Amino acid sequence: MSARRIAAIGALLLGLGGLTLAVVVAVQEFPRGLIALVCVAVAASAAWYGVLRRGPVRVAGFCVGVLGVGAAVVLLLSDRLVEELVVVAALALSCSCARAAFGLRAHLPQARAPRRPVLVFNPKSGGGKAERFSVAAEARARGIEPIELGPPWDLEGIVREAVAGGADALAMAGGDGSQAVVAAIAAELDLPYACVPAGTRNHFALDLGVDRDDVVGALDAFVDGGERRVDLAEVNGRVFVNNVSLGLYADAVQRTGYRDAKLRTLLDTVPEVLGPGGTGLDLRWMGPGGQEHHSGAAVLVSNNRYRLGRAVGSGTRPRIDDGLLGITVVSAPIGRGGGGRLPQRPWREWTAPVFEVDGTGPVSAGIDGEAVKLEPPLHFRVRPGVLRVRISRRHPGASPSAMLPDGLGPSVRALARIAAGRDP
């Protein structure tokens, strides 16, 4: 029996067992569970009220939130505590098994090894990952010329000079902002490109199917790796590999204290953007139905669509070769820019090959996590299949959510097919 089939059976059994036990406990503990749920709802509302304000009102909101959560915990600390912990553990293990069952290892076409590959590495990125894993020495051992990025930090100039000197393949060991610069040049010149996950979060590597825990192994992409073509996206001519954020997060990353105190800076930004006296988003865009909008808390435009709000695979992109931008608009609080109407869901999502955002002045944006100012209108477009990506045979070569169906029902049916031996 295959490991995938065992994982699918485990996901179904654990999920069914956990849900059944949860229903039994909920019925036997009624109405205690319902009261606990009300306490959590009150706590969430009070905490959000506090986030939108400053000073004593914020402190009061947070205090009510903590008291509400505490009351819910006390209500749930009953003689059924063991069963409740078993429910949580069973559902968590079911999700883990589902991830394993839907894991995909892509069969990439064999590609000829380049003759003069070059690796540019940022020694400061990811807390010094390049030095910690001896990336330069490992690259030389594989016939790859390492080039250290340093002052004046002209990454584009370094890469173009390497190409002028005969480099026929490009790799970058650094964060996603640096990956975008090198990927753009590789796409422009139709050269093979390899992503070495030496940054902090390495989101692009994750969605490409590069093992983020195997920094050195990613170098084998230029030794015996396979090749696939993926999309890039751009805003006003600037390439990005992951996403561009506008609104709340983009305003926060512009601030000087963000790097040292991210959570505090984000909390300080919320009242200015979303609070009663906040300015909100002074932006305009067209929704999927052709109607103009100018409200919301944040806009996220991504190079292909993200999975959001899912128990498994949330925050990843199933594909980076769909030829479409992913567009997500996070709703403003009730009563802000929406005529007091309750939004149907916290965010709206759609896809399109192009997208345009207009405004009355310079727009704060976070491009692959880097704070910039952009002049409106902002023209987004996807560039299908322009990047030749090399991926090591030791790595999956596909996003962890590549096989995940959308929705609980399709996921259960897919797990049942795998458990029955019909491996997709």
C-alpha positions in Angstrom: 0.0 0.0 0.0 1.4 3.4 -1.0 2.2 6.1 1.5 -0.3 8.4 -0.2 -3.1 5.9 0.2 -2.2 5.3 3.9 -2.2 9.1 4.5 -5.7 9.4 2.8 -7.1 6.6 4.9 -5.7 8.3 8.0 -7.1 11.7 7.1 -10.6 10.2 6.5 -10.7 8.1 9.7 -9.2 10.8 12.0 -11.5 13.5 10.5 -14.6 11.4 10.8 -13.7 10.3 14.3 -12.9 13.8 15.5 -16.1 15.3 14.1 -18.2 12.5 15.5 -16.7 12.9 19.0 -17.1 16.7 18.7 -20.9 16.3 18.0 -21.3 13.9 20.9 -19.5 16.3 23.3 -21.4 19.3 22.0 -24.8 17.5 22.6 -23.9 16.3 26.1 -22.4 19.7 27.1 -25.3 21.8 25.8 -25.8 24.7 26.4 -22.3 25.3 27.8 -20.7 25.1 24.4 -23.2 27.6 23.0 -22.5 30.1 25.8 -18.7 29.6 25.3 -19.2 30.4 21.6 -21.1 33.6 22.5 -18.2 34.6 24.8 -15.7 34.1 22.0 -17.8 36.2 19.6 -18.0 39.0 22.2 -14.3 38.8 22.8 -13.5 39.0 19.1 -15.8 42.0 18.7 -14.3 43.9 21.7 -10.7 43.1 20.6 -11.4 44.4 17.0 -13.0 47.5 18.5 -9.8 48.1 20.5 -7.6 47.5 17.5 -9.4 50.3 15.6 -8.8 52.8 18.4 -6.0 54.2 20.6 -5.3 54.9 24.2 -7.6 53.8 27.1 -10.3 52.6 24.7 -7.9 50.2 23.0 -6.8 48.9 26.4 -10.4 48.4 27.5 -11.2 46.6 24.3 -8.3 44.2 24.7 -9.2 43.6 28.3 -12.8 42.7 27.4 -11.4 40.4 24.7 -9.1 38.6 27.2 -11.9 38.2 29.7 -14.3 36.8 27.0 -11.7 34.2 25.9 -11.0 33.4 29.5 -14.7 32.8 30.2 -15.0 30.5 27.2 -12.0 28.5 28.4 -13.4 28.1 31.9 -16.7 27.0 30.5 -15.0 24.4 28.3 -12.8 23.1 31.2 -15.3 20.5 32.2 -15.1 16.8 33.0 -15.0 16.2 29.2 -11.6 18.0 28.8 -9.9 14.8 27.7 -12.5 14.3 24.9 -12.2 17.9 23.8 -8.4 17.6 23.5 -8.8 14.4 21.6 -11.1 16.2 19.1 -8.5 18.9 18.5 -5.7 16.4 18.1 -7.7 14.2 15.7 -8.7 17.2 13.5 -5.1 18.5 13.5 -3.7 15.1 12.5 -6.4 14.7 9.9 -5.2 17.9 8.2 -1.6 16.7 8.4 -2.5 13.4 6.8 -4.5 15.3 4.1 -1.5 17.4 3.3 0.6 14.3 2.9 -2.1 12.6 0.7 -2.3 15.5 -1.6 1.4 16.1 -1.8 2.7 16.1 -5.4 6.1 15.3 -6.8 6.2 16.7 -10.3 7.9 14.8 -13.2 9.8 17.7 -14.8 11.4 17.3 -18.3 15.1 16.7 -18.2 17.2 19.8 -19.0 20.8 20.1 -20.2 23.1 21.3 -17.5 24.4 24.9 -18.2 28.1 25.4 -19.0 28.6 28.6 -16.9 26.0 29.0 -14.3 26.3 31.8 -11.8 24.9 32.1 -8.3 24.4 35.5 -6.6 24.0 35.3 -2.9 23.1 37.8 -0.2 25.1 37.1 2.9 22.7 39.0 5.1 19.4 37.5 3.9 17.5 35.1 6.1 19.7 35.8 9.1 22.9 34.8 7.2 21.6 31.5 5.7 24.1 31.6 2.8 27.1 31.7 5.2 25.5 29.2 7.6 25.1 26.6 4.9 28.3 27.4 3.1 26.4 28.2 -0.1 29.5 29.6 -1.9 31.6 26.5 -1.3 28.8 24.2 -2.2 28.2 26.1 -5.4 31.9 25.9 -6.5 31.8 22.1 -5.8 29.0 21.9 -8.4 30.7 24.1 -11.0 28.6 27.1 -10.2 30.4 30.5 -9.9 29.3 32.2 -6.7 29.1 36.1 -6.5 28.6 37.8 -3.2 26.2 40.7 -3.1 27.5 43.7 -1.2 27.8 47.5 -1.4 26.6 49.3 -3.4 24.0 46.5 -3.5 23.4 46.9 -7.3 22.0 43.4 -7.8 20.8 44.1 -11.4 24.1 45.5 -12.4 26.0 42.5 -10.9 23.7 40.0 -12.8 23.9 41.8 -16.1 27.7 42.0 -15.8 27.8 38.2 -15.1 25.7 37.6 -18.2 28.0 39.9 -20.3 30.9 37.7 -19.0 29.3 34.6 -20.4 26.9 33.3 -17.7 24.3 31.1 -19.3 22.2 30.3 -16.2 21.3 32.5 -13.2 20.5 31.5 -9.6 19.7 33.7 -6.6 20.2 32.9 -2.9 18.2 35.5 -1.0 14.8 36.9 -0.3 11.9 37.2 -2.7 12.6 40.8 -3.6 16.0 39.7 -4.9 14.6 36.7 -6.6 12.3 39.0 -8.6 15.2 41.0 -9.9 17.2 38.0 -11.0 14.1 36.2 -12.4 13.2 39.3 -14.4 16.6 39.3 -16.1 16.5 35.6 -16.7 13.1 35.9 -18.4 14.2 38.8 -20.5 17.2 36.9 -21.8 15.5 33.4 -21.8 18.1 32.0 -19.5 17.5 29.1 -17.0 16.9 30.3 -13.4 17.1 28.6 -10.1 15.6 29.8 -6.8 17.8 29.0 -3.7 15.7 29.5 -0.5 18.2 31.5 1.5 15.7 34.3 2.5 13.5 34.6 5.5 10.1 33.1 4.3 10.9 32.0 0.8 7.3 32.0 -0.5 8.3 31.9 -4.1 10.4 28.8 -3.5 7.5 27.1 -1.7 5.1 27.6 -4.5 7.7 26.5 -7.1 8.1 23.2 -5.3 11.6 23.9 -3.9 12.2 22.4 -0.5 12.7 25.4 1.8 14.6 23.3 4.3 17.2 22.2 1.8 19.2 25.3 0.8 22.2 23.4 -0.5 20.1 20.8 -2.4 18.5 23.6 -4.4 21.9 24.1 -6.1 21.5 20.7 -7.8 18.9 22.4 -10.1 21.9 23.2 -12.3 23.4 19.7 -12.0 20.6 17.3 -12.9 17.5 19.4 -12.4 14.3 19.4 -14.5 12.8 22.5 -16.1 9.4 24.1 -16.1 8.0 27.4 -17.3 6.2 29.7 -14.9 4.6 33.1 -15.0 5.9 36.5 -13.7 3.8 39.5 -13.0 4.5 43.2 -13.1 3.1 46.5 -11.9 4.0 49.6 -13.9 6.8 47.7 -15.5 8.4 46.3 -12.2 8.4 42.5 -12.0 7.2 40.7 -8.9 7.2 37.0 -8.2 4.7 36.8 -5.3 2.4 39.8 -4.7 1.8 43.5 -4.3 -0.1 44.7 -1.3 -1.9 48.0 -1.1 -3.6 49.5 2.0 -3.1 48.5 5.6 0.0 46.3 5.3 1.6 48.5 2.7 1.2 51.6 5.0 2.8 49.7 7.9 5.9 48.5 6.0 6.6 52.2 4.9 7.2 53.1 8.6 10.8 53.2 9.9 10.0 51.1 13.0 8.4 48.2 11.0 11.5 46.0 10.8 12.2 46.2 14.6 8.6 46.0 15.8 6.3 44.6 13.1 3.3 43.8 15.3 3.4 47.1 17.2 3.8 49.1 13.9 0.9 47.2 12.3 -1.4 47.9 15.3 -0.4 51.6 15.3 -1.3 51.7 11.6 -4.8 50.2 11.9 -6.6 53.1 13.5 -5.2 55.6 11.0 -6.4 53.4 8.1 -9.6 51.8 9.4 -10.5 53.6 12.6 -13.3 56.2 13.0 -11.0 59.0 11.9 -9.0 57.0 9.5 -8.5 57.9 5.9 -9.1 54.4 4.5 -8.0 53.5 0.9 -8.1 56.5 -1.5 -8.0 54.1 -4.4 -10.4 53.1 -7.3 -10.5 49.8 -9.1 -13.0 47.8 -11.2 -14.5 44.7 -9.7 -15.1 41.4 -11.6 -18.5 42.6 -12.6 -17.2 45.8 -14.2 -18.4 48.1 -11.3 -16.1 50.7 -9.9 -15.1 50.3 -6.2 -13.2 52.6 -3.8 -13.5 51.1 -0.4 -11.8 48.3 1.5 -9.0 47.7 4.0 -6.4 46.2 1.7 -5.9 45.1 -1.9 -3.6 42.1 -2.8 -2.6 41.5 -6.4 -0.6 38.3 -6.8 1.3 36.4 -9.5 -1.4 33.7 -9.9 -4.2 33.0 -7.3 -3.6 32.2 -3.6 -5.6 29.7 -1.6 -7.1 31.6 1.3 -9.3 30.6 4.2 -8.7 26.9 3.9 -7.7 24.4 6.6 -5.1 22.9 4.3 -2.8 24.7 1.9 -3.9 28.2 2.9 -1.5 31.0 1.8 0.0 29.0 -1.1 -0.6 29.2 -4.8 -1.7 25.9 -6.4 -0.1 27.0 -9.7 2.2 29.7 -11.0 1.6 28.9 -14.7 -2.1 29.7 -14.9 -1.6 33.0 -16.8 -3.8 35.0 -14.5 -3.4 37.5 -11.7 -5.0 36.7 -8.3 -6.9 39.7 -7.0 -8.1 39.9 -3.4 -9.9 42.8 -1.8 -10.2 42.7 2.0 -13.5 44.3 3.2 -13.5 47.5 5.3 -15.2 47.4 8.7 -19.0 47.6 8.7 -20.2 51.1 7.9 -16.9 52.2 6.3 -17.4 52.9 2.6 -20.2 50.3 2.3 -23.3 52.3 3.3 -23.4 50.4 6.6 -24.1 47.1 4.9 -22.7 43.9 6.2 -20.2 42.5 3.7 -21.0 39.0 2.4 -17.5 37.7 3.4 -14.3 39.2 4.8 -12.8 39.3 1.3 -13.6 39.1 -2.4 -11.4 37.1 -4.8 -11.2 36.9 -8.6 -8.7 36.4 -11.4 -7.8 38.4 -14.4 -4.9 38.8 -16.9 -4.8 42.6 -16.2 -5.9 44.9 -13.4 -5.7 48.6 -12.8 -5.9 50.7 -9.7 -6.2 54.5 -9.7 -5.7 57.1 -7.0 -5.2 60.8 -6.4 -1.5 60.7 -5.3 1.4 58.4 -4.7 0.3 54.9 -3.5 2.1 53.1 -0.7 2.8 49.5 -1.8 4.6 46.4 -0.6 6.1 44.6 -3.6 7.3 41.1 -2.5 7.6 42.6 1.0 9.6 45.7 0.0 8.1 49.1 0.8 7.8 51.4 -2.3 5.8 54.4 -3.5 4.0 54.0 -6.9 2.5 56.7 -9.1 -1.1 56.0 -10.2 -2.6 54.6 -12.2 -1.2 51.2 -11.3 -1.2 48.8 -14.2 -0.9 45.1 -13.3 -0.4 42.4 -15.8 0.7 38.8 -15.8 3.4 37.5 -18.2 2.6 33.9 -18.9 5.3 31.3 -19.1 8.2 33.7 -19.5 10.5 32.2 -16.8 12.5 28.9 -17.3 12.8 27.5 -13.8 15.2 24.7 -13.0 14.4 22.6 -9.9 16.4 19.9 -8.3 15.3 16.3 -8.6 15.4 16.0 -4.9 12.6 18.6 -4.5 8.9 18.2 -5.2 8.8 20.6 -8.2 5.2 21.6 -7.4 3.3 23.7 -4.9 2.1 21.9 -1.7 -1.5 22.9 -2.8 -1.2 21.8 -6.4 -3.5 18.8 -6.0 -5.8 20.2 -3.3 -9.4 20.5 -4.4 -11.4 23.7 -3.5 -13.9 23.0 -0.8 -14.5 20.4 1.8 -16.8 18.2 -0.3 -14.4 17.8 -3.2 -11.5 17.3 -0.8 -13.3 14.4 1.0 -14.3 12.8 -2.4 -10.7 13.1 -3.6 -9.4 11.5 -0.4 -11.9 8.7 -0.8 -10.6 8.0 -4.3 -7.0 7.9 -3.2 -7.9 5.7 -0.2 -9.7 3.3 -2.6 -6.5 3.0 -4.6 -7.4 5.3 -7.5 -4.3 7.5 -7.1 -4.5 10.6 -9.3 
